[in-house]
Amino acid sequence: MMDIGKKVWVEIINRIYPDLPVIRDKDTWLTGQFKRPSVFIETDLVSEKVHTPQSVRVIEDVGLVFHYDYEKEKEEDKGEPIPFDLSPFFLYLRQERYCVGPQKHGIMLVVDPPRTREKSDQIEIICRYSYLLHIPKHTTTPGGKEIQ
Protein backbone atom coordinates (compact mmCIF):
# COMPACT_ATOMS: atom_id res chain seq x y z
CA MET A 1 0.00 0.00 0.00
CA MET A 2 2.79 2.44 0.83
CA ASP A 3 4.14 2.13 -2.69
CA ILE A 4 1.05 3.81 -4.15
CA GLY A 5 1.99 7.20 -2.68
CA LYS A 6 5.46 7.04 -4.19
CA LYS A 7 4.09 6.02 -7.60
CA VAL A 8 1.63 8.93 -7.53
CA TRP A 9 4.40 11.43 -6.70
CA VAL A 10 6.53 10.04 -9.54
CA GLU A 11 3.60 10.60 -11.91
CA ILE A 12 3.10 14.16 -10.62
CA ILE A 13 6.80 15.02 -11.00
CA ASN A 14 6.84 13.51 -14.51
CA ARG A 15 3.79 15.60 -15.42
CA ILE A 16 5.42 18.85 -14.23
CA TYR A 17 9.04 18.10 -15.21
CA PRO A 18 8.93 15.50 -18.01
CA ASP A 19 12.71 15.42 -18.57
CA LEU A 20 13.78 15.29 -14.91
CA PRO A 21 15.13 11.90 -13.76
CA VAL A 22 13.37 10.51 -10.66
CA ILE A 23 15.28 8.47 -8.08
CA ARG A 24 13.17 6.07 -6.01
CA ASP A 25 15.86 3.80 -4.63
CA LYS A 26 17.30 5.07 -1.35
CA ASP A 27 20.58 3.16 -1.73
CA THR A 28 21.26 4.77 -5.11
CA TRP A 29 20.50 8.16 -3.62
CA LEU A 30 22.68 7.65 -0.53
CA THR A 31 25.67 6.55 -2.60
CA GLY A 32 25.29 9.59 -4.87
CA GLN A 33 25.35 7.51 -8.06
CA PHE A 34 22.83 9.53 -10.06
CA LYS A 35 22.80 12.24 -12.71
CA ARG A 36 22.06 15.86 -11.90
CA PRO A 37 19.63 17.55 -12.07
CA SER A 38 17.29 14.96 -10.56
CA VAL A 39 14.78 14.45 -7.79
CA PHE A 40 14.72 11.83 -5.04
CA ILE A 41 11.32 10.79 -3.67
CA GLU A 42 10.77 9.15 -0.31
CA THR A 43 7.44 8.51 1.39
CA ASP A 44 6.75 7.51 4.96
CA LEU A 45 3.52 6.11 6.40
CA VAL A 46 2.13 8.22 9.26
CA SER A 47 -1.20 6.48 9.89
CA GLU A 48 -3.74 4.18 8.37
CA LYS A 49 -7.30 4.26 9.72
CA VAL A 50 -10.55 2.65 8.67
CA HIS A 51 -12.66 5.41 7.11
CA THR A 52 -15.69 3.40 5.98
CA PRO A 53 -16.28 -0.36 5.90
CA GLN A 54 -14.82 -0.37 2.37
CA SER A 55 -12.09 2.27 2.57
CA VAL A 56 -9.01 3.21 4.55
CA ARG A 57 -7.64 6.74 5.02
CA VAL A 58 -3.88 6.70 4.55
CA ILE A 59 -1.76 9.62 5.79
CA GLU A 60 1.84 9.82 4.60
CA ASP A 61 4.74 12.24 4.51
CA VAL A 62 6.71 12.84 1.35
CA GLY A 63 10.20 14.22 0.92
CA LEU A 64 11.18 15.49 -2.53
CA VAL A 65 14.87 16.34 -2.82
CA PHE A 66 15.64 18.33 -5.97
CA HIS A 67 19.37 18.12 -6.79
CA TYR A 68 20.83 21.04 -8.70
CA ASP A 69 23.09 20.67 -11.71
CA TYR A 70 26.57 22.21 -11.66
CA GLU A 71 28.14 24.72 -14.05
CA LYS A 72 30.85 22.99 -16.03
CA GLU A 73 33.65 24.54 -18.04
CA LYS A 74 35.45 21.25 -18.49
CA GLU A 75 34.09 17.75 -18.01
CA GLU A 76 36.10 17.15 -14.83
CA ASP A 77 35.27 20.56 -13.34
CA LYS A 78 32.47 20.98 -10.86
CA GLY A 79 31.47 24.63 -10.62
CA GLU A 80 28.70 26.49 -8.84
CA PRO A 81 25.31 24.81 -8.43
CA ILE A 82 22.58 26.03 -10.79
CA PRO A 83 19.37 26.52 -8.74
CA PHE A 84 16.34 24.56 -9.89
CA ASP A 85 13.13 26.42 -10.79
CA LEU A 86 10.42 25.09 -8.49
CA SER A 87 7.77 27.66 -9.45
CA PRO A 88 6.01 25.17 -11.83
CA PHE A 89 5.68 22.68 -8.95
CA PHE A 90 4.13 25.18 -6.53
CA LEU A 91 1.97 26.68 -9.29
CA TYR A 92 0.65 23.21 -10.12
CA LEU A 93 -0.29 22.56 -6.47
CA ARG A 94 -2.06 25.93 -6.21
CA GLN A 95 -3.93 25.43 -9.49
CA GLU A 96 -5.12 22.03 -8.32
CA ARG A 97 -6.04 23.54 -4.92
CA TYR A 98 -3.71 21.04 -3.23
CA CYS A 99 -5.90 18.12 -4.39
CA VAL A 100 -3.93 16.29 -7.04
CA GLY A 101 -5.36 13.36 -8.92
CA PRO A 102 -3.06 11.13 -10.91
CA GLN A 103 -4.37 9.63 -14.12
CA LYS A 104 -3.09 6.09 -13.59
CA HIS A 105 -3.85 5.20 -9.97
CA GLY A 106 -7.43 6.32 -9.37
CA ILE A 107 -6.87 8.09 -6.06
CA MET A 108 -6.88 11.74 -5.06
CA LEU A 109 -4.12 13.16 -2.86
CA VAL A 110 -5.07 15.93 -0.45
CA VAL A 111 -1.77 17.75 0.11
CA ASP A 112 -0.93 20.02 3.05
CA PRO A 113 1.06 23.16 2.17
CA PRO A 114 4.70 22.12 1.70
CA ARG A 115 7.76 23.31 3.63
CA THR A 116 11.15 23.79 2.00
CA ARG A 117 14.72 23.42 3.23
CA GLU A 118 17.50 24.70 1.03
CA LYS A 119 21.11 23.53 1.01
CA SER A 120 23.95 24.59 -1.26
CA ASP A 121 23.32 22.01 -4.00
CA GLN A 122 19.73 20.89 -3.35
CA ILE A 123 16.33 21.90 -2.06
CA GLU A 124 14.06 19.62 -0.08
CA ILE A 125 10.27 19.87 -0.14
CA ILE A 126 8.44 18.14 2.69
CA CYS A 127 4.68 17.80 3.04
CA ARG A 128 1.99 15.59 4.46
CA TYR A 129 -0.81 14.22 2.31
CA SER A 130 -3.72 11.83 2.64
CA TYR A 131 -5.85 9.69 0.39
CA LEU A 132 -8.65 7.14 0.61
CA LEU A 133 -7.88 3.63 -0.50
CA HIS A 134 -10.70 1.28 -1.48
CA ILE A 135 -10.65 -2.10 0.26
CA PRO A 136 -12.59 -4.79 -1.60
CA LYS A 137 -15.14 -6.41 0.67
CA HIS A 138 -15.36 -10.19 0.54
CA THR A 139 -18.69 -11.70 1.54
CA THR A 140 -20.00 -15.21 1.41
CA THR A 141 -23.39 -16.57 0.54
CA PRO A 142 -25.23 -18.94 2.92
CA GLY A 143 -23.90 -21.78 0.75
CA GLY A 144 -20.27 -20.71 1.45
CA LYS A 145 -19.58 -19.23 -1.99
CA GLU A 146 -17.41 -16.06 -1.90
CA ILE A 147 -18.79 -12.90 -3.54
CA GLN A 148 -16.70 -9.81 -4.21
Secondary structure, 3 states (H helix, E strand, C coil): CHHHHHHHHHHHHHHHCCCCCEECCHHHHHHCCCCCCEEEEEEEEEEEEEEECCEEEEEEEEEEEEECEECCCCCCCCCCEECCCCHHHHHHHHHCCCEECCCCCCCCEEECCCEEEECCCEEEEEEEEEEEEECCCCEECCCCCEEC
